[in-house]
């Protein structure tokens, strides 16, 4: 099974035609050539795959693929947490 990070990379290469060798760790979405519309499209694609997704304003072009994957994993873990097991405020 493909990890969330690997899936983000797959989406970037297949949907946005970004060469995999151009996606170095720490490269921002803007540096990869994604504008705000493309970032939104990336988030929608991830929401369809994982049934969770960050709000549109949670990810900017300054985020890296690693940041996006970490946010999706965090949202997944929050979704799986039983009711009443949220973080204390």
The 8 nearest C-alpha neighbors of each residue, nearest first, counted from 0:
[[1, 2, 3, 6, 5, 4, 9, 48],
 [0, 2, 5, 6, 3, 4, 9, 7],
 [3, 1, 5, 4, 6, 0, 7, 68],
 [2, 4, 6, 5, 68, 7, 1, 72],
 [5, 3, 68, 7, 6, 2, 65, 8],
 [4, 6, 8, 2, 7, 3, 1, 9],
 [5, 7, 9, 3, 8, 4, 10, 2],
 [6, 8, 4, 10, 5, 9, 11, 3],
 [7, 9, 11, 5, 6, 10, 12, 4],
 [10, 8, 6, 12, 11, 7, 13, 5],
 [11, 9, 7, 13, 14, 8, 12, 6],
 [10, 12, 8, 15, 9, 14, 13, 17],
 [13, 11, 17, 16, 9, 10, 15, 18],
 [12, 14, 10, 16, 11, 15, 9, 17],
 [15, 13, 10, 11, 16, 12, 9, 17],
 [14, 16, 11, 17, 12, 13, 10, 37],
 [17, 15, 12, 13, 14, 18, 11, 10],
 [16, 18, 12, 15, 11, 19, 21, 31],
 [17, 19, 21, 20, 12, 16, 22, 11],
 [20, 18, 21, 22, 12, 17, 8, 11],
 [19, 21, 18, 22, 23, 17, 12, 8],
 [22, 20, 19, 18, 23, 17, 31, 26],
 [23, 21, 19, 20, 26, 24, 18, 31],
 [22, 24, 26, 21, 25, 20, 19, 27],
 [25, 23, 26, 22, 65, 63, 64, 27],
 [24, 26, 63, 27, 23, 65, 64, 22],
 [27, 25, 24, 23, 63, 30, 22, 28],
 [28, 26, 63, 30, 61, 29, 62, 25],
 [27, 29, 60, 31, 30, 33, 63, 62],
 [30, 28, 60, 33, 32, 31, 27, 61],
 [29, 31, 27, 32, 28, 26, 33, 60],
 [32, 30, 28, 29, 33, 27, 26, 17],
 [33, 31, 29, 30, 34, 28, 17, 37],
 [34, 32, 29, 37, 28, 31, 38, 35],
 [33, 35, 37, 36, 38, 29, 32, 60],
 [34, 36, 38, 37, 39, 33, 60, 59],
 [37, 35, 39, 38, 34, 40, 33, 41],
 [36, 38, 40, 34, 33, 39, 35, 41],
 [39, 37, 41, 35, 40, 36, 33, 34],
 [40, 38, 42, 36, 37, 41, 55, 43],
 [39, 41, 37, 43, 38, 42, 44, 36],
 [42, 40, 38, 44, 39, 43, 37, 45],
 [41, 43, 45, 39, 44, 40, 46, 38],
 [44, 42, 46, 40, 45, 41, 39, 47],
 [43, 45, 41, 47, 42, 46, 40, 48],
 [44, 46, 48, 42, 47, 43, 49, 41],
 [47, 45, 52, 43, 50, 51, 49, 48],
 [46, 48, 44, 45, 50, 49, 43, 51],
 [49, 47, 45, 46, 50, 44, 51, 43],
 [48, 50, 51, 46, 47, 45, 52, 75],
 [51, 49, 46, 47, 48, 52, 45, 75],
 [52, 50, 46, 49, 74, 75, 71, 53],
 [51, 53, 46, 71, 45, 54, 42, 50],
 [52, 54, 57, 55, 71, 70, 51, 42],
 [53, 55, 57, 56, 52, 58, 42, 39],
 [54, 56, 57, 39, 53, 58, 42, 59],
 [55, 57, 54, 58, 59, 53, 39, 35],
 [58, 56, 54, 55, 53, 59, 70, 67],
 [59, 57, 56, 62, 55, 60, 67, 53],
 [60, 58, 61, 62, 57, 56, 38, 35],
 [59, 61, 29, 28, 62, 27, 35, 34],
 [60, 62, 27, 59, 28, 29, 63, 58],
 [63, 61, 27, 60, 59, 66, 28, 58],
 [62, 64, 27, 66, 65, 26, 28, 25],
 [65, 63, 67, 66, 68, 7, 62, 4],
 [64, 66, 68, 63, 67, 69, 4, 25],
 [67, 65, 63, 69, 64, 68, 62, 70],
 [66, 68, 64, 70, 65, 69, 71, 63],
 [69, 67, 4, 65, 71, 70, 66, 3],
 [70, 68, 72, 66, 67, 71, 65, 73],
 [69, 71, 73, 67, 68, 72, 66, 74],
 [70, 72, 74, 68, 73, 69, 52, 75],
 [73, 71, 75, 69, 70, 74, 68, 76],
 [74, 72, 70, 76, 75, 71, 69, 77],
 [73, 75, 77, 71, 76, 72, 78, 70],
 [76, 74, 72, 78, 73, 77, 71, 79],
 [75, 77, 79, 73, 78, 74, 72, 80],
 [76, 78, 74, 80, 75, 79, 73, 85],
 [79, 77, 75, 76, 80, 74, 51, 81],
 [80, 78, 76, 77, 81, 75, 74, 82],
 [79, 81, 77, 78, 84, 76, 82, 85],
 [82, 80, 84, 83, 79, 85, 78, 77],
 [83, 81, 84, 80, 85, 79, 78, 77],
 [82, 84, 85, 81, 80, 86, 87, 77],
 [83, 85, 82, 81, 80, 86, 87, 77],
 [86, 84, 83, 87, 82, 80, 77, 81],
 [85, 87, 88, 84, 83, 77, 80, 82],
 [88, 86, 85, 84, 83, 82, 77, 80],
 [87, 86, 85, 84, 83, 77, 82, 80]]
